[in-house]
Every structure is written in C-alpha cells, then in structure tokens.
Amino acid sequence: MVRCPRCGEDNQDDAANCRRCSQALRGGETGFNKLRNDLNAQSLWLLRLVAYIVDTAIVAVVGLLLALLAYVPLMLGSALSGQWNWRGAWQIPFLIGAGQVIYFTVMESVQGAS
C-alpha cells in the first residue's frame, strides 16, 4: 500500500494517483534530491556565499577604520601619559557586528540581496 502525502489515503502499490484526492503518488524529483541535482540552485548558493564573504570583509574594513579613527586619541593619550585609557576598546567587535547587521538589513530591503 502507498499512502497519499496529501490526504493519507491508502492506495494500491501500482497506483499513479490517489483514488480519493487525485494527488500524484509518484512524481518527479522533489525536495533535497531536486536541489542537489539542480546546478542553477548550486551556483546561486555559491554566489551568495561569495557575496556574503565580500560584504563582511567590506564592513569589517570600514568598521576597523572608523574604530581606529575613534581610538587614535586614546592611543596617543595612553602613550603620552602612561595610563590605560581604553575603557571602551572592547566594544570594537560589537560595533563592527552591529554595522554588519545594519548593512545587511539595508541591502536586503533596498536591493533584495547584498
């Protein structure tokens, strides 16, 4: 017996369609097999991965440059006075992460992709 994926009706083993709802019991490739064999879908995900890596690098470089501009006075003050003035230096990774979230949100809403 073959069970219908739509209505759950038990059908004969050689049936092509469900006798209750006419759902095709044996069709073409679906789900993971279709995605695995579709080269267009594979190339799309590869391009999206490359775009994500490039975008992350751009945001990280811009974030680091902005962080350096913000912390240059602290570095100079620490070097000249000998005191530790870097109280907010731990925030740099969080600020870069926030920049990435903002960047990807804006790019997705404006262009539909980054």
Contacts in CASP RR format, 6 or more apart in sequence:
PFRMAT RR
TARGET T0000
AUTHOR 0000-0000-0000
METHOD contacts of the structure
MODEL  1
MVRCPRCGEDNQDDAANCRRCSQALRGGETGFNKLRNDLNAQSLWLLRLV
AYIVDTAIVAVVGLLLALLAYVPLMLGSALSGQWNWRGAWQIPFLIGAGQ
VIYFTVMESVQGAS
1 10 0 8 1.000
1 11 0 8 1.000
1 12 0 8 1.000
1 13 0 8 1.000
2 10 0 8 1.000
2 11 0 8 1.000
2 12 0 8 1.000
2 13 0 8 1.000
2 15 0 8 1.000
2 25 0 8 1.000
3 9 0 8 1.000
3 10 0 8 1.000
3 11 0 8 1.000
4 10 0 8 1.000
4 11 0 8 1.000
4 18 0 8 1.000
4 20 0 8 1.000
4 21 0 8 1.000
4 23 0 8 1.000
4 25 0 8 1.000
5 23 0 8 1.000
5 25 0 8 1.000
6 18 0 8 1.000
6 21 0 8 1.000
6 23 0 8 1.000
7 18 0 8 1.000
7 20 0 8 1.000
7 21 0 8 1.000
7 23 0 8 1.000
9 18 0 8 1.000
9 19 0 8 1.000
9 20 0 8 1.000
9 21 0 8 1.000
11 18 0 8 1.000
11 19 0 8 1.000
11 25 0 8 1.000
15 25 0 8 1.000
16 24 0 8 1.000
16 25 0 8 1.000
16 26 0 8 1.000
17 23 0 8 1.000
17 24 0 8 1.000
17 25 0 8 1.000
18 25 0 8 1.000
28 34 0 8 1.000
29 37 0 8 1.000
35 41 0 8 1.000
48 113 0 8 1.000
51 113 0 8 1.000
51 114 0 8 1.000
52 114 0 8 1.000
55 100 0 8 1.000
55 103 0 8 1.000
55 104 0 8 1.000
55 107 0 8 1.000
55 114 0 8 1.000
56 100 0 8 1.000
59 96 0 8 1.000
59 97 0 8 1.000
59 99 0 8 1.000
59 100 0 8 1.000
59 103 0 8 1.000
60 96 0 8 1.000
60 100 0 8 1.000
63 95 0 8 1.000
63 96 0 8 1.000
63 99 0 8 1.000
64 92 0 8 1.000
64 96 0 8 1.000
66 95 0 8 1.000
67 92 0 8 1.000
67 95 0 8 1.000
67 96 0 8 1.000
71 86 0 8 1.000
71 89 0 8 1.000
71 92 0 8 1.000
74 85 0 8 1.000
74 86 0 8 1.000
74 89 0 8 1.000
75 86 0 8 1.000
77 83 0 8 1.000
77 85 0 8 1.000
78 84 0 8 1.000
78 85 0 8 1.000
78 86 0 8 1.000
103 114 0 8 1.000
104 114 0 8 1.000
107 113 0 8 1.000
107 114 0 8 1.000
108 114 0 8 1.000
END
